C-alpha cells in the first residue's frame, strides 16, 4: 500500500503510536473504560462498606442496650422477686434472641436467680412436698436452657440438657439434687 505522505511522516506516526504506553497493557477503548470500571467498582465497594458499617453500628447499639438491661436487672436482683427477674430476662430474650444465646445471657440470669431459688428450696423435703418450686423451675427452664439442650438427644449429650455451659442443668444440680441425695 502506498503512503501519500512523504515517507518520513509515516515513520513519525508509527514512532508516536509506539511511544504511548497505557496502564496495565490496555489499548484503545479499554484505556477509556478502565477508569470508569474502577470508579464503578469503588462505588460499589463504598456502598457495601457503608451498609456493613450501618449493620455493625446497629449491632453495637443492640448490644449496648442489652448490656444496659442486664446491668439494670443486676442492680435490682437482690431485692427483686423471682417472678420479676423472670419477666426481665424473658423480655431480654424476646428483644435480643441472637445476642441472648451468643453472649450466654442465661449465665447472668442464673447468677441472679440462683440465690432466690436456693431460698425457695431451702428446707425442701422431696417426699413431703414433691411439687415445691416446680412451677418456678418450669418458668425458668426456657430462659436458662442452652441451645445444646434442645439437641442433646441427637448429639448424644449427657441427657441432662447440654453439658457444662447449660445454666438450667447447673441450677438443677445446685438446688434440686442436694436434698435428694
Secondary structure as GFF3:
##gff-version 3
##sequence-region A 1 181
A	DSSP	alpha_helix	7	19	.	.	.	ID=ss1
A	DSSP	three_ten_helix	23	25	.	.	.	ID=ss2
A	DSSP	alpha_helix	29	77	.	.	.	ID=ss3
A	DSSP	alpha_helix	82	95	.	.	.	ID=ss4
A	DSSP	alpha_helix	97	102	.	.	.	ID=ss5
A	DSSP	alpha_helix	105	121	.	.	.	ID=ss6
A	DSSP	alpha_helix	134	144	.	.	.	ID=ss7
A	DSSP	alpha_helix	147	150	.	.	.	ID=ss8
A	DSSP	alpha_helix	152	155	.	.	.	ID=ss9
A	DSSP	alpha_helix	167	171	.	.	.	ID=ss10
A	DSSP	pi_helix	172	176	.	.	.	ID=ss11
A	DSSP	alpha_helix	177	180	.	.	.	ID=ss12
###
